[in-house]
Amino acid sequence: MSRPHSFSRSFARGHSVNGAIILKHLGYKVGRSKNWRNEKQWCYNSTQELAKKMPYLSPSAIDANIRKLKAKEVLEIGCYNKWKQDRTRWFHVPAHIRNEVDKDLVSFDPNDARTHGVPAAVLLFNLRYWIKKELKKATDTNVAHEMSPSELNRHLPFSVSTIKSALKTLEKAGAIIRTSKNMSEYSLPPGEMQQLRREAKLKT
């Protein structure tokens, strides 16, 4: 699994998941930037460069969300390029917004997001986390976890219909397995379960 990406659950509820992902990335870049203009820190990136960092989002989706974030005044866009023909955009995220998008984080694997979409990647990350946690204390290694759409909706910034669709996508791809005991319980493929058992230091 690659290094997880994350976004603020609370910020996503007030804006959007994609917007929260993009703003967290830009906020991180701004906070580390040494580019000061008009007493503000700025980072710069083209849409194509951002799409490489977030390959599960299309350039058009990134551009649309950047415009929305600017309209909501949580993101500033500037132009401090040396050449007029250079269309690279500069971004400033105020400190209080940077703090906001770094709280109440939800994580996911970017490779899973690229394959299945962000909602499915979040659910899969969540399922892996809970199964691994249960494997550390369970005597029965045939562990499954409850993934009720209505319950997940209470904790994640996705609609019930989006969660149902994401679960179907993962099940169809063979990334998760529904148990026969409970229609809302899911486990992982045997190979991945063996890997998690090893990580949990349990005997197969």
Sequence and secondary structure as in RCSB ss.txt:
>XXXX:A:sequence
MSRPHSFSRSFARGHSVNGAIILKHLGYKVGRSKNWRNEKQWCYNSTQELAKKMPYLSPSAIDANIRKLKAKEVL
EIGCYNKWKQDRTRWFHVPAHIRNEVDKDLVSFDPNDARTHGVPAAVLLFNLRYWIKKELKKATDTNVAHEMSPS
ELNRHLPFSVSTIKSALKTLEKAGAIIRTSKNMSEYSLPPGEMQQLRREAKLKT
>XXXX:A:secstr
    EEEEHHHHHHS HHHHHHHHHHHHHHHH  EEETTEEEEEE HHHHHHHSTTS HHHHHHHHHHHHHTTS 
EEE   SSTT   EEEE  HHHHHHHTSSEEEE HHHHHHH HHHHHHHHHHHHHHHHHHTT SS    EE  HH
HHHHHSSS HHHHHHHHHHHHHTTSSEE SS TTEEE  HHHHHHHHHHTT   
